[in-house]
Amino acid sequence: MQPLDHARYLDLVQGAEVLEADGTGDKVLRLSDGSMLKLFRRKRLISSAAWYPYASRFADNCLTLAQRAVPCPQVRSVFRIAEIKRDAVHYTPLAGQTLRQLLGSAGTDDELRRQLGRFIAGLHEKGIYFRSAHLGNVVLTPDSELGLIDIADMKTFRQPLRKSLRLRNFKHMLRYAEDRQWLLGEDNPAFFQGYLSAQSQCSEAELKLAIA
């Protein structure tokens, strides 16, 4: 993690577009060259972020995903900005649109639902447990591949995920009503079919029981 003094930080963000902010300040900025700067703050004094900052987790997760052939952002630098008590990741964003952005135009696209099912199964088979899994964090790239963004909240294992983690991940994906409606509305089986076709640990009955 590189130190970034306040003057250099102000130079970096000059002309940037604020994409996300809250009462504590800016959170995500699109810089003038199209790259992104994601800012992190430690929310509690006693937290795992004290010895493993969120910015470092984000960068490490990007490296892990790339090694496991999962499309994701490309990290340029990781900074500590002491004057504003923030850590930051400077990265090249993953090109494409999130599935949530595509809901209106892909409302009847069962092949995309199956593709997402296969993608989630592939993550699980690669030992990736993405706790922030939802349609706003999955991107359809211009090459028609699926990839992940906003990946600080992720765990990776050397072996495929055990069944209990897979089922828990399904619950995470379906906690937003809009996402759930697109994935499973009117008992649409496409998402389940895609997932089941790419793994062998979970049955359709177990998946449906987990999300009931």
C-alpha positions in Angstrom: 0.0 0.0 0.0 1.5 3.3 -1.1 1.2 6.5 0.9 -0.6 9.3 -1.1 -0.3 12.8 0.3 -3.3 15.1 0.1 -2.0 17.3 -2.6 -1.4 14.3 -4.9 -4.8 13.0 -4.0 -6.4 16.3 -5.1 -4.5 16.2 -8.3 -5.6 12.6 -9.0 -9.3 13.4 -8.4 -9.4 16.7 -10.3 -12.3 16.6 -12.7 -13.6 13.3 -11.3 -17.2 12.3 -11.4 -18.6 11.1 -8.0 -20.5 7.9 -8.6 -21.2 7.0 -5.0 -21.1 8.9 -1.7 -22.6 9.0 1.8 -22.7 11.2 4.8 -19.0 10.6 5.5 -17.8 11.6 2.0 -17.0 10.2 -1.5 -16.9 6.5 -1.9 -16.5 5.8 -5.7 -15.1 8.2 -8.3 -14.7 8.0 -12.0 -11.4 9.8 -12.9 -10.9 11.9 -15.9 -9.1 9.0 -17.8 -12.0 6.7 -17.2 -10.3 4.7 -14.4 -11.9 4.3 -11.0 -11.0 5.2 -7.4 -12.8 3.4 -4.6 -12.3 4.8 -1.1 -12.6 2.8 2.0 -12.8 3.9 5.7 -12.6 1.8 8.8 -16.0 1.9 10.3 -15.1 0.6 13.8 -12.0 1.1 15.9 -11.7 -2.6 16.6 -12.1 -4.4 13.3 -10.2 -6.8 11.1 -9.7 -3.8 8.8 -7.1 -2.6 11.2 -4.6 -5.3 10.1 -6.2 -6.2 6.7 -7.6 -3.1 5.2 -10.6 -3.3 2.8 -8.6 -1.8 0.0 -6.0 -4.5 0.3 -8.7 -7.1 0.3 -10.2 -5.7 -2.9 -6.8 -5.7 -4.6 -6.0 -9.3 -3.4 -9.4 -10.5 -4.5 -8.9 -9.1 -8.0 -5.6 -10.9 -8.2 -7.2 -14.2 -7.1 -10.1 -13.9 -9.5 -7.8 -13.2 -12.4 -5.7 -16.2 -11.5 -8.9 -18.3 -11.5 -10.0 -16.9 -14.9 -12.9 -14.8 -13.6 -13.3 -11.4 -15.3 -12.9 -8.6 -12.8 -11.4 -5.0 -12.4 -7.7 -4.6 -13.0 -5.9 -2.9 -10.0 -3.4 -0.2 -10.8 -2.5 1.0 -7.3 -3.5 0.7 -3.6 -3.1 3.9 -1.5 -3.3 5.1 2.1 -4.4 8.7 2.2 -3.6 9.7 5.8 -4.9 13.2 5.7 -8.5 12.1 5.0 -8.2 8.8 6.9 -9.0 6.7 3.8 -7.5 3.8 1.9 -8.1 3.7 -1.8 -7.9 1.3 -4.8 -7.2 2.8 -8.2 -8.4 0.4 -10.9 -9.4 -0.1 -14.5 -13.2 -1.0 -14.4 -14.6 -4.2 -15.9 -16.2 -3.1 -19.1 -19.9 -4.0 -19.6 -23.2 -3.5 -17.8 -24.4 -5.1 -14.6 -27.3 -7.6 -14.9 -29.4 -5.2 -12.8 -28.9 -2.6 -15.5 -30.0 -5.1 -18.1 -33.2 -6.2 -16.3 -35.5 -4.2 -18.5 -33.9 -5.3 -21.8 -33.2 -8.9 -20.8 -36.5 -9.6 -18.9 -37.3 -12.7 -21.0 -33.7 -13.8 -21.7 -33.6 -17.4 -20.3 -30.2 -18.0 -21.8 -28.8 -15.2 -19.7 -30.4 -16.7 -16.6 -28.8 -20.1 -17.5 -25.5 -18.4 -18.1 -25.7 -16.8 -14.7 -26.5 -20.1 -13.1 -23.5 -21.7 -14.8 -21.3 -18.7 -13.7 -22.3 -19.0 -10.1 -21.7 -22.7 -10.2 -18.3 -22.1 -11.7 -17.4 -19.7 -8.9 -18.4 -22.3 -6.3 -16.4 -25.0 -8.1 -13.4 -22.6 -8.0 -13.7 -22.1 -4.3 -15.1 -18.6 -4.5 -17.6 -17.4 -2.0 -18.9 -14.0 -3.0 -20.9 -12.8 -0.1 -22.1 -9.7 -1.9 -23.6 -11.7 -4.7 -26.5 -9.9 -6.4 -27.3 -8.7 -9.9 -25.7 -5.3 -9.3 -22.3 -6.9 -8.8 -22.3 -9.2 -11.8 -21.3 -7.7 -15.2 -22.0 -8.9 -18.7 -18.9 -7.9 -20.7 -18.8 -6.9 -24.4 -17.4 -10.4 -25.0 -20.6 -11.9 -23.5 -18.8 -13.2 -20.5 -19.9 -12.7 -16.9 -17.6 -11.1 -14.3 -17.6 -9.6 -10.8 -17.2 -6.1 -9.4 -17.3 -4.6 -5.9 -15.4 -7.6 -4.6 -14.0 -6.6 -1.2 -16.5 -8.9 0.6 -15.3 -12.2 -0.8 -13.7 -15.4 0.6 -11.7 -17.9 -1.4 -10.8 -21.5 -0.7 -8.4 -24.0 -2.3 -11.2 -26.6 -2.7 -14.7 -26.3 -4.2 -17.2 -24.8 -1.8 -19.0 -27.2 0.6 -22.8 -27.5 0.1 -23.7 -25.3 3.1 -21.8 -22.3 1.7 -23.4 -22.8 -1.7 -26.9 -22.8 -0.3 -26.1 -19.7 1.8 -24.8 -17.9 -1.3 -28.1 -18.6 -3.0 -30.0 -16.9 -0.2 -27.7 -13.9 -0.6 -28.4 -13.6 -4.3 -32.2 -13.6 -3.8 -32.5 -11.2 -0.9 -33.4 -8.3 -3.3 -37.0 -8.5 -4.5 -36.3 -7.2 -8.0 -33.4 -9.7 -8.5 -35.5 -12.6 -7.2 -38.4 -11.7 -9.6 -36.1 -11.7 -12.6 -34.3 -14.9 -11.6 -37.3 -17.0 -10.4 -40.5 -15.2 -11.4 -43.4 -17.4 -12.4 -41.3 -20.5 -11.3 -38.9 -19.9 -14.2 -36.4 -22.8 -14.0 -33.6 -21.4 -16.2 -31.4 -20.1 -13.4 -31.6 -23.4 -11.5 -31.0 -25.4 -14.7 -27.9 -23.4 -15.4 -26.5 -23.9 -11.9 -27.4 -27.6 -11.8 -25.8 -28.3 -15.1 -22.4 -27.0 -13.9 -22.1 -28.7 -10.5 -23.0 -31.9 -8.8 -23.2 -31.2 -5.0 -26.6 -29.6 -4.7 -29.9 -30.9 -5.9 -32.8 -28.8 -7.3 -34.8 -29.7 -4.2 -32.1 -28.5 -1.8 -31.8 -25.2 -3.7 -35.5 -24.6 -3.7 -35.7 -25.4 0.0 -32.8 -23.0 0.8 -34.6 -20.1 -0.8 -38.1 -20.9 0.2 
